[in-house]
Amino acid sequence: MGKFYIKASNGENYGMWGNFKVGYLDNELAHVDRGLYGANAHYASEPTTSFGERRLTVDGFAAQPGTMASYEEFRGTGGSLYFLHHQDILTGSERVRIEIHDKASGIVTGVVNLQPNVDYDIDYLQGRLLLSQPLSSTANDNLLVRTSGLSGDEAYLVVRYEYTPGFEKLDQVAVGGQAHYWLNDHVRLGFTADSNEGTPLATSVPQT
């Protein structure tokens, strides 16, 4: 996506400028899953837990993406065709999955990641997604439902993708990062943040 690429690393630690993928997915509220061009860095401390986990890890990025990220949820309808909120989607940028939500608490109890050309087809220009099998509105387990059951947990289609915005938004800057620290061998605290200039900051503080 650019004319320049450089990366300097020392063990697990590195700093770079170029193309990179961000995958901050180990939290519930601020997933960051994007392909960008810009600055990216990772740091892991030398001390480790008794299980070999780095005591402290820090990641951060900054980029002018030229595209914007979108996260969309659709409740299963018993049909196969879904219209995304945006058009002119970046080819290959989508991440599609089925989530099963507990009907009482709304907590995600199961996930099925879908594969392109096998589980779905997508029209990048018009923003249409067609599943190979209909998605029921309910599920009785953690799998994609293909039966006519009417009771059970709620099934959602979740789609992440990059799209080309209007010209007035092309100069927005995407920044984000995450950090994790093990207080002991069993408790880890973390912080995740992601923001596009001019849009609200999404944050999450996961605990394991």
Secondary structure, DSSP 8 states (H G I E B T S, - for coil): --S--EEEEETTEEEEEEEEEEEE-SSSS--EEEEEEEEEEEEE-S-B-TTS-BSEEEEEEEE--SSEEEEEEEE--S-SEEE-S--SB-TT--EEEEEEE-TTT--EEEEEE--BTTTEEEETTTTEEEESS---SEESSSS---S---SSEEEEEEEEEEE---GGGTT--EEEEEEEEESSSS-EEEEEEEEETTS--EEE--B-
